[in-house]
């Protein structure tokens, strides 16, 4: 086979082939607690002067190296000298490679006096093995006989362990040379008579029979056979923000293998390529390096055949593989045996077929094959598959899904048959694999002629249909940028007279542009289309799009006119859903612009009633209609009404795959639930919002969802989770009214985390955007007042309280006034407890009436604390805290963290967090600094 072209890297001509396995990433020993205990038990035996053996076995990437690293760590913590080694591909057939790797360095640094226990014969034998002992040695020819070498290494280990225990830790012994296997086997059969730990790892499918037999018959060996991780353990290694079904699919795709799971999660950007294999997506470089090293050990024919296997894909049959590799079938069988012996492919039980041990391995092999040879192989596969389906009567695209991966690489421009095949294949798999469907549609578009004549309506329509389908698939796959580009191209080809379709495409692209942070471009797009259309239904739809865009990122006053116009036209045309959406948008725009006149809000009940009469299937055509009605209720401080509409928005948008609408509805639902003090439900909605944001592919939406999660953690008093959320989310994307709301949520969270300066700076940034009406402005002033109090600036807090009162006076609703009154009560608490208590009581009553349960509870806590404290000089020592709460508050004021408090009181950290949440509410503070200040102000003594 020497005439084979060098289309695949051989061991001598690739740096990756020589890359050490140490590039493999390691992580925490999740799900390996039982093995950890076994390791500790084995290491403890050395303290009794006894040897110990640990065998770690398992499939590739199952975590053997990480567990060996744990052996080394535990040994060194116990004061044991640990020597680690492994065979290296770059060393070729170096005898005793792993043994030399582990011991030669320490031997070169060992003083000659420590080797006095070795006889001259032992030294001569060892000199033939270890380069550091070779100088001046004259080993006889028989010195390297296996039994002599094994005995000499055992004696060497006994000498090295004379002063303190040692550990010999060897990895990847399935790649070991015969000499290393013989030495390890003899050490298992006759362990050193000293405190020596021998720990080694191997892959059972690839290890030599001699090594497996020695391990199976050894006495007192600790056998750690690694199995796939349980789902609960594996999912702790996956980003918790990922959608739940993605997390489950990742686990199934990884088969519980932690290494495969790590590679799959490394690929998560803009969708789940590890699950939905678009274009045989590349694998992470660290994983590719490992597989390249394995392939480099094959013969030239083996590398040729495994490359053919990677192009063909599972399932693999020898005749097809031979044809793709252009080999005689009889020559392919030995190569298949060789590849299987290296565990790159495995026989499917009960069949004559093979498959890669994992799809990631196939992808790693595929991307290391030279591109020219790979294209030729795809052409051969396409011809073979065409021959298999050519005799079947019916459609010309028979077997489209099977042939598409190969056709997409070899078809040329103007191949209309290939384009039709790819389009049909994409239709078949779009629901299950939207990323792959999008890829095939792009390829189909590339094959269509680009110079379409203006009168060729059928061909232009076909291209437009493909572009619209491509946009749909990209949106489902979480690729908003690509979806927007596809729709832009479709709009370029759609003639102006296509009523309905053009307006729908413009609306969809406007939503995508907005979620990408390009709201200005979206407004220009909608405005230009509105200026050119005369069709009334289209004008109604586009006026609505213009209204909501102006509402969220432009001028709400202008949005009021657009929404009112859209509502009138929709009502006249009996477009009920559009009418409801326009009425909701009008209400929100009116609140934001500070003009909530009756004429703009009195249509909300009627719109809500219309929505209530529609089925979910009907609402799925426009899930943003209940979203806007819900937002309007929320901004009007009607959280209970808001939740009812937001629940429907979540349900219908989720069923329709409208991830952005779902995320917005869930974030609004979090705010409504927090207002009603339903924090557990709010936490669930915040987690769901994060998952919807992931699906959308929008960084802006992910920022909003993270802000909601921070708010919930702050309201629950879970400071550890809160700090984690704040660190992970980074600064919120402050863009338009929703961005300002997100910034205010994070600002409150920062205040709860003890960062009043961070709270103030975020609110200053949010203040540059239009606030969500006077009600939100009152809350913003209240936050700034609390931040000033926490920073020790009661004078500044008083000014913000006055600002809140002035702003509330402009808003004809009881809730803003009640929130302002609560702010004033908190400011008064620092100077006049009696006045502060009365203001807090009045605020609590008003807030209860408005359904703002959280704020009402906070107001009652402030009032109760002030009443019990009484006037200065007449304060009882207990305040409204229980004995346990006083203990925890006192420890907080001493600067102890939650875990330290839990250890001091012999309780769980969750218990501390629960009590701390109640302490915050009772003292009317939002962070640990406020607890300490309240204790000082009220003379509360720790129990």
CORQUIUR-V758344 format. One record per backbone hydrogen bond with DSSP energy under -0.5 kcal/mol. NH is the residue of the N-H (numbers start at 0). CO is the residue of the C=O. If there is no record, write none. Layout:
BEGIN
<<NH CO> <NH CO>>
END
This chain:
BEGIN
<<3 0> <6 4> <8 367> <10 295> <12 9> <13 10> <17 13> <17 14> <18 15> <22 19> <23 20> <29 27> <31 28> <35 31> <36 32> <37 33> <38 34> <39 35> <40 36> <41 37> <42 38> <43 39> <44 40> <44 41> <45 41> <45 42> <46 42> <46 43> <47 44> <48 45> <49 44> <51 195> <52 219> <53 197> <54 221> <55 53> <55 199> <56 54> <56 223> <57 201> <61 58> <66 62> <67 63> <68 64> <69 65> <70 66> <71 67> <72 68> <73 69> <74 70> <75 71> <76 72> <77 73> <78 75> <79 74> <80 164> <81 79> <82 166> <84 168> <86 170> <90 87> <91 88> <93 90> <96 93> <99 95> <100 96> <101 97> <102 98> <103 99> <106 102> <107 103> <108 104> <109 105> <109 106> <113 110> <114 111> <115 112> <117 114> <122 118> <123 119> <124 120> <125 121> <126 122> <127 123> <127 124> <128 125> <129 125> <130 128> <132 129> <133 130> <136 133> <142 139> <143 140> <144 141> <148 144> <149 145> <150 146> <151 147> <152 148> <153 149> <154 150> <155 151> <156 152> <157 153> <158 154> <159 155> <160 156> <161 158> <165 194> <166 80> <167 196> <168 82> <168 166> <169 167> <169 198> <170 84> <172 200> <174 171> <175 172> <180 176> <181 177> <182 178> <183 179> <184 180> <185 181> <186 182> <187 183> <188 184> <189 185> <193 191> <195 193> <196 165> <197 51> <197 195> <198 167> <198 196> <199 53> <200 169> <201 55> <203 201> <205 202> <206 202> <211 207> <212 208> <213 209> <214 210> <215 211> <216 212> <217 213> <218 187> <221 52> <222 220> <223 54> <223 221> <224 222> <225 56> <225 223> <228 255> <233 229> <234 230> <235 232> <236 233> <237 234> <241 238> <246 242> <247 243> <248 244> <249 245> <250 246> <251 247> <252 248> <253 249> <254 250> <254 251> <255 250> <256 253> <257 255> <258 60> <260 256> <261 257> <262 258> <263 259> <264 260> <265 261> <266 262> <266 263> <267 264> <268 266> <268 270> <272 270> <274 271> <275 271> <276 274> <277 275> <278 276> <279 276> <286 283> <287 283> <288 284> <289 285> <290 286> <291 287> <292 288> <293 289> <294 290> <295 291> <296 292> <296 293> <297 294> <302 298> <303 299> <304 300> <305 301> <306 302> <307 303> <308 304> <309 305> <310 306> <311 307> <312 308> <315 353> <320 316> <321 317> <322 318> <323 319> <324 320> <325 321> <325 322> <326 321> <330 327> <331 327> <332 328> <333 329> <334 330> <335 331> <336 332> <337 333> <338 334> <339 335> <340 336> <341 337> <342 339> <343 338> <344 338> <345 354> <347 352> <348 346> <350 347> <353 315> <354 345> <356 343> <360 357> <361 357> <362 358> <363 359> <364 360> <365 361> <366 362> <367 364> <368 365> <369 6> <373 369> <374 370> <375 371> <376 372> <377 373> <378 374> <379 375> <380 376> <381 377> <382 378> <383 379> <384 380> <385 381> <386 382> <387 383> <388 384> <389 385> <391 388> <397 394> <399 396> <402 398> <403 399> <404 400> <405 402> <406 402> <407 403> <408 405> <409 405> <409 406> <410 406> <413 446> <414 411> <415 413> <418 414> <419 415> <420 416> <421 417> <422 418> <423 419> <424 420> <425 421> <426 422> <427 423> <428 424> <429 425> <432 428> <436 432> <437 433> <438 434> <439 435> <440 436> <441 437> <442 438> <443 439> <444 440> <445 441> <446 442> <446 443> <447 443> <447 444> <451 449> <455 452> <456 454> <459 455> <460 456> <461 457> <462 458> <463 459> <464 460> <465 461> <466 462> <467 463> <468 464> <469 465> <470 466> <471 467> <472 468> <473 469> <474 470> <475 471> <476 472> <477 474> <478 473> <482 478> <483 479> <484 480> <485 481> <486 482> <487 483> <488 484> <489 485> <490 486> <491 487> <492 488> <493 489> <497 494> <498 496> <500 498> <501 497> <503 499> <504 500> <505 501> <506 502> <507 503> <508 504> <509 505> <510 506> <511 507> <512 508> <513 509> <514 510> <515 511> <516 513> <517 512> <521 517> <522 518> <523 519> <524 520> <525 521> <526 522> <527 523> <528 524> <529 525> <530 526> <531 527> <531 528> <532 528> <538 534> <539 535> <540 536> <541 537> <542 538> <543 539> <544 540> <545 541> <546 542> <547 543> <548 544> <549 545> <550 546> <551 547> <552 548> <553 549> <555 553> <558 554> <559 555> <560 556> <561 557> <562 558> <563 559> <564 560> <565 561> <566 562> <567 563> <568 564> <569 565> <570 566> <571 567> <572 568> <573 570> <574 569> <575 573> <578 574> <579 575> <580 576> <581 577> <582 578> <583 579> <584 580> <585 581> <586 582> <587 583> <588 584> <589 585> <590 586> <591 587> <592 588> <593 589> <593 590> <594 589> <596 594> <599 596> <600 596> <600 597> <601 597> <603 600> <606 602> <607 603> <608 604> <609 605> <610 606> <611 607> <612 608> <612 609> <613 609> <613 610> <618 614> <619 615> <620 617> <621 618> <622 619> <624 621> <626 622> <627 623> <628 624> <629 625> <630 626> <631 627> <632 628> <633 629> <634 630> <635 631> <636 633> <637 632> <641 637> <642 638> <643 639> <644 640> <645 641> <646 642> <647 643> <648 644> <649 645> <650 646> <651 647> <652 648> <653 649> <654 650> <655 651> <656 652> <656 653> <657 652> <658 656> <661 657> <662 658> <663 659> <664 660> <665 661> <666 662> <667 663> <668 664> <669 665> <670 666> <671 667> <672 668> <673 669> <674 670> <675 671> <676 673> <677 672> <678 676> <681 677> <682 678> <683 679> <684 680> <685 681> <686 682> <687 683> <688 684> <689 685> <690 686> <691 687> <692 688> <693 689> <694 690> <695 691> <696 692> <696 693> <697 692> <698 696> <699 514> <701 697> <702 698> <703 699> <704 700> <705 701> <706 702> <707 703> <708 704> <709 705> <710 706> <711 707> <712 708> <713 709> <714 710> <715 711> <716 712> <716 713> <717 712> <718 716> <721 717> <722 718> <723 719> <724 720> <725 721> <726 722> <727 723> <728 724> <729 725> <733 731> <734 732> <736 551> <738 734> <739 735> <740 736> <741 737> <742 738> <743 739> <744 740> <745 741> <746 742> <747 743> <748 744> <749 745> <750 746> <751 747> <752 748> <753 750> <754 749> <758 754> <759 755> <760 756> <761 757> <762 758> <763 759> <764 760> <765 761> <766 762> <767 763> <767 764> <768 765> <772 770> <775 771> <776 772> <777 773> <778 774> <779 775> <780 776> <781 777> <782 778> <783 779> <784 780> <785 781> <786 782> <787 783> <788 784> <789 785> <790 786> <791 788> <792 787> <796 792> <797 793> <798 794> <799 795> <800 796> <801 797> <802 798> <803 799> <804 800> <805 801> <806 802> <807 803> <808 804> <809 805> <809 806> <810 807> <811 809> <812 810> <816 812> <817 813> <818 814> <819 815> <820 816> <821 817> <822 818> <823 819> <824 820> <825 821> <826 822> <827 823> <828 824> <829 825> <829 826> <830 827> <831 827> <835 831> <836 832> <837 833> <838 834> <839 835> <840 836> <841 837> <842 838> <843 839> <844 840> <845 841> <846 842> <847 843> <848 844> <849 845> <850 847> <851 846> <852 850> <853 674> <855 851> <856 852> <857 853> <858 854> <859 855> <860 856> <861 857> <862 858> <863 859> <864 860> <865 861> <866 862> <867 863> <868 864> <869 865> <873 870> <875 867> <880 877> <880 878> <885 881> <886 882> <887 883> <888 884> <889 885> <890 886> <891 887> <892 888> <893 889> <894 891> <895 890> <900 896> <901 897> <902 898> <903 899> <904 900> <905 901> <906 901> <911 907> <912 908> <913 909> <914 910> <915 911> <916 912> <917 913> <918 914> <919 915> <920 916> <921 917> <922 918> <923 919> <924 919> <930 926> <931 927> <932 928> <933 929> <934 930> <935 931> <936 932> <937 933> <938 934> <938 935> <939 934> <940 876>>
END
